[in-house]
Amino acid sequence: PSSSSSSSTSSSLLPPLPLPPAPMSPHAQEVSGYIDFNVSMPTQNLWRVDISNREADSDSWKTILSEVRLVHVNTSAVLRLSGVSLPEWGFRQLEVVADKLFKAQSSSLDWTVEEHRYGTSQEQKEREAELHSPTHIDVDRKISFWAKFIELQWKMLTVKQEDSEHKYSSSPIEWITMETNIAYWLHSSSNAQIHLIGNPVSWGVANLSLLAYQLLAAIYLLRRRRGFKDLPDGVWTQFVCLGCVCVGGWLVNFVPFFLMEKTLFLYHYLPALCYLYLLSPALLEHAHTHLLSSATHRRALCVCVSAVLLSVFFSYRTFCPLTYGSPELSANQLQGLKWRGSWDILYRRR
């Protein structure tokens, strides 16, 4: 659950005791909001804010990240969600109750604050107007590109966004061999469906390009160490730059996912895969120009490239029903598209 600290200073939460039981959860106590229009009842409306997930003994209360518990000072009852919706008179909103800490489930006790607002005026009415006005953000604050970049990368590495595993989640190792897919949509009455699934042929070509570059780089380095320069200095510089851009870009967009604790999916690999797709034609051009000397070998390379491109096209046509949801396929046809046993393709038997 989430709450906001921008409520009016004149509104309060009634104490959980000695109020009657909650309307939908009689085992817990009712908690209501009220405005102080000379309410004739004991003033037991003080609540203590406990930060439950702070790592150190600090009073810092952070938006979004801090999980807080609201504890009634007089009764030690904790504010929580009961998990039940109110009837029509409550507009189907979730019921909020107060309960003893040992009776409540820990997952329903924690609240987060989306925004902190502070009134600076000394007058109560002006301070209330400030609290209800839009948040003022200093848009003129100058932040350099590298400061933004470093902050973004740090947040990606340190913020744990999700704790639970998803049915279609996967590990980075599975992305390389495309052992996973993601089902996005299934027709309510037919086998038409849409998946995120790669082209197996182009995916394999990308992986082969990465291996081929690493093999060539190792051979070139060993021979240059022994005094054999297979490439002129200018061509060697281009080859090194190709690796820095394409292989380096692949590493930068792939390796950090091994350090993340968030739930990962196949689409996280797509930026890294683009660098391998850029590497493939550059590596072919290098082989055609600098490795193959005879015209026969170059013609053979062109024939192989044409065959691979045709295979990519036929693979694209084969998986179109899964990529675009049309045309509808039978259960047997869908089973034929399951090239890997780990793919989760949905189908109805008729």
N, C-alpha and C positions, 0 to 999 in steps of 0.2 A: 504493500500500500504506500501511497505517497500523500503528503500533505504540504501545505504552504504556510509560511510564517507571515503572510501579509494580511492576516485577519485584523479586524478593527480592535482597537484597545478597549472598547467598551463592551465587547462580547466576551463571554467566558464559557467554560464547561461546568455544568452542575456536578457536584460531588456524587460519586456512585452510591454512597450510603448516606442516609437511610431511604433512598429512593426505591420504588417498586422494582421488581425484576424486569429485565429487558423483554420487549413484546414477543420476539421470536425465539429468544434463548432464555427461558425462565431460570436456568441454573446460574446465570450471570446477572450483573446489575446494570440497570439502564443508565445511559449517559446522554444528556441532552444539551443543546446549545441554547443560550438565552441572552437577552440584552437587559442590562440592569435598569429596569423601570420600577424601582422601589420593590424588588422582590423580597417578600418577607420570609426569609429562610436563613439558616446559619451560613456564615461566610466560610465555607470549606471548599473554595474553588482554586486552591493552590496545587499545581502539578510540578513535579520534578522531572527534568530532562536528563536521562542517562544515555550516554553514547556507548552503545554495546560493542562496537567493532573497532574501537580505537586501539592502536598498537602501543601507545605510550600513555602515561598519566598526564594527559593534556586536556585543556578546555576548548580546543579548536573544534568547531562544529562546521563541517564542510557540506555544501550542497551536493546532492546526488550520492556522494561517496559515503557520508556518515550515516549509520543506522542508529536511530534513537528510540528510546522507550519512554513513554509518558507515564509516570508513576504518581498516583494521588498521594499527597503528603499525609493526610489524616488517616487513610485506610490502607495504604500501600497496595491498593488495587492498580492493575496495569491496564492501560487502554489498548484494545485490540479489536480486530475484525472477527466477527463470529462466523463468517462464511455464508450467512443466510441473507437473502434479499428481503427487504421490507415489502408489505403489500402495496396496493394502489395508493393508499393515503401517504405512503412514504416514497412514492414515485419509483419504486423498485430499486432504490439505492441499497448499498450494502449496509448491514446493521453494524454499528459500532457499540461495543459494550465494555464494561470494566470487570476484571476478574482477578483472582489471586494468581500470583506468579506461578505457583506450583501446579495450578490447574490448567493453565493455558499452554498451548503449543508454541514453541519458540518462533516458528515461522510466521505466526500471525501477530507477533508483538512488535516487530521492528517497523519503523516508519522512516521515510526519507523526505528531505526538504528540497524542493526544486529551486527555491529562490529565497534569498535573505533580503529583507528591506528594512531600512532604518530611517525613521523620521528625524529630521534635524531641527524642526521648529519647536519652540517651547509651548506654543498654544496647542491644546488638544485637538481642536477642529482642524487647524492647519496641518498638524502631524497626521491625522487620519486621512486628509486629502493627499498628502505625500505618499502614504502607504498604498492608496488605491490608484495612484497615477502610474503610467508606464515606467518601467525601469529605465533609468538614464545610463547609457553606455557611452563611454568616451571613444567615439569613432575616430577622433583625430590622433589617437595614440599611435605612434609610429613603431612598428615592429618589423625588423629586417626579415628577409626571406629565410636566412639560415636559422634565425631564432624560431620562426614558425616551423621550419622543417625539423629541427631538433626536438621541439616540443611535441610535434605530431608523432615522430618516431618513438619518443620516450613513452607517450601515452599508449601507443600500440603495443609496446613491449611490457608495460607494467599494469595496465588496467585489465582486470579479468572481467569480461563482459557476461559470460554465461558459465554456469556450473554444470548443467546437465548436457548429456549427449543427445544428439538428434539422430533420427533414423537414417538420414542421408549424410551425416557427417563423415569425415574421412581424415586420414593422416596425410602429411605431405609426401611420404614415400609412395602412397597409393596413387598420387596424381601423376607420377612419372609414367607409370604403366597403364594409366587410366582404368584402374580396377573398380572405379565407383562412378555412379551417375546420380542425378537428382531428378525426381519426378515432380513436375510442377502442376500438372492438370490431367484429370481423367474425366472423360465424358460420363454423364450420369447414366446413360443407357447403352453405350457402345464401347468399343475398344479404342476409340480415338483418344490420344494422350500426347502430352508435350513433356519432353525431358531435356535436361541439360546433359548432353553427351557429345564427346568430341568425335572428330573424324579419325578413325583408327589409323588410316594410311598416313595422313599428314602428321598425326601425333607421332607415329613411328619414325617418319622422315626427320622430324625435329630432334628426336632423341639420337638418331644416327648422326645427324650433323654435329651435335655436341660431342659425341664420342670421336668422330672423325677429326674435329678440330683439335681435341686434346691429344690424339695420337700423332697428328702432323706436328703439333707444337713440340711434343716430346722428341720426335725424330729430328726436327730442325735444331733444337737446342743441343742435343747430343752431338750432332755433326758439327755444329758451329764451335762447340767446345774443343773438338778435335781439329779445328782449323779448316773445315769444309764449309764454304758458304754456297749453299744451293740457291739462295735468292740474293739479288742485289740489295744494297742497304735500303733503298727507297721502298722496294717491294716488301722487305722484311718489316719495315716500320708500319706499312699498311696492314700487314698480317697481325702484328702485335696490337695495333689500334682496333682491328676487328674483334680480337679476343677481349680487349678491355671493354668495348662497348657492348657486344652481344653476350659473351660469356659472363662478363662482370655484371651486366644488367640482369641476366638470369639469376645469378647468385644473390644479388641484392634483393630481388623480389621473391626469392624462394627460401633461402636459408633462415631468415628471421621467423618464419612460421614454426620452425622446430623449437623456438624459445617461447612461443605463446601458449597460454593456458586456455584460450578461448576456444569455442567450438568452431571447427574449420570445415569448409566445404570445397567442392571441386572448383568453383568459380574463383576462389582465391589464387589459383595457379595461373589463370589466364594472362595477367600482366607479364609474368615470367615467361610463359610460353611464346608470347609475341616476340621476345628477343631471339628465341631459337628459330622462329619463322624468318626473322631477318638474317640470321646466320646462314641458313640453307642456301639461298641464291648467291650470297657473297662467297661461300665456300666452293660452290660449283664454278663460279667465274674464276676463282683462283686455280682450281684444278684444270680447267679448260685452257687457261692462258699460260700457266707456269709449270704444270706437272706433265701434261700430255703434249708430246712434241710432234707425233705423227698425225696426219689427217685422218687416218683410219681410226685411231683411238678417239679422236675428237668426235667423229661421226658416231662411233659406238656410244659415247657419253650422251650425245644428243638423243639417240634412240632410247637409251635408258631413262633419260629425263622425260621424254614424251610418254613412255610407258607409265612412269610414276604419276605424271599429271593426269593421265586417263584413269588410273586407279583411284586417284583422289576424287575425280569427278564421279566415278561409279559408286564409290563409297558414300559420297554426298547424296546421290540419288537413292541409294539403298536405305539410308537412315533419315531421309526426309519425313516419312510418316511419324517418326519419333521426335523430330526437331520442330515440325510445324503442325503436327496433329492431323494431317490430311495427306493421303486418303486413309480411311479406316482400314485396319488390317484384322485378319482373323487371329484366333489364338495360336494356331499353328504357325502362321507367318510371323507373329511376334516372337514366338519361341525361336524361329530361325534367325532373328536379329540378335539374339542373346549370344554374342560372340565370346563373352567372358562369363564364367559361372557366377561371378560376384555382382554382375549387373542386376538391378532390381527393376524388371519390366513388368508392368501390370497388364493383366488380361482376364477376360471373363470367358468361362467355358459355356458353350451353348448346346 
